[in-house]
């Protein structure tokens, strides 16, 4: 069994290549059960979460195991640890194991870029990244792989991390700068990609201009969201999967519970976009919104891309 380092993951997961790998795997045959959430209590009385994300096709089995331990902050270590095991589907033999943190953040950003290829305007030139965490660090490069960006603004509550992200993007030759006014940046952006841990809306619908594409990544609990009801009402809504986005994320679960929208207001998932079942953006003035919850098949696409380049 190969033990694949983060350096190898970074080396082999090019953004354009991963976007294409994701497109191909969404078109393929695979089986993806619902992710498992298990909760357990530590000896200190803290509740941790164990998440299992299985998927398989005729050749491979992929399993991501994630532990969320909020008390780790007191220990000075990350609250989330994730690992990925790739196995042979015929024999069950383990083929590779790798740290899933880098894998997950890259595939998440590239899935958003893949969706935006169908949902953002073809002439979109300006990107606003909201957040400065692991996923946000990959959004500029992922979006630059699908659109000819002339401006990338970054806004984050943590000003030090915001400055670091801007400097990193600039070092990669991207036209990045800091945003000092979130409202103004939203009003000017063609694409707004939001990857935060906010529990309440940071993007207000009154700020969003016609023709904008909203990419909502961050809310992964039924009681958290990054946009308000005005933005939801103004948008044509798309998801990575209906099951995950409608029920696991407050971005859609909250306005559905409030009667603002219904499940039928979700026009298509990402596979339906790729297959052409839905045509995606229908006009230059339309506001589109893509909500991702994260899918095990996305991890499999990334893991296979790394594994096949390592053998």
Protein Blocks (a to p, Z undefined) as FASTA:
>chain_A
ZZddfklmmmmmcfklmmmmmmmmmmmccddddddddddddfkopacdddddddddfkbc
cdddddddfklmmnopafbdcddddddfklopafbdcdfklmmmmmmmmmmmmmmmmmmc
fklcbdcdedjbfklmmmmmmmmmmpccfbdcdddfblmlmmmmmmmmmmnopacdddfb
fklmmmmpmbdcdddfbfbdfbdfklpcghiacddfklmcfkbcfbdfklmmmpccddfb
lklmmmmpmklmmmmmnomacfklpmbdfklmmnomagbjabfkbccddddebiaklmmm
mmmmmmmmmZZ
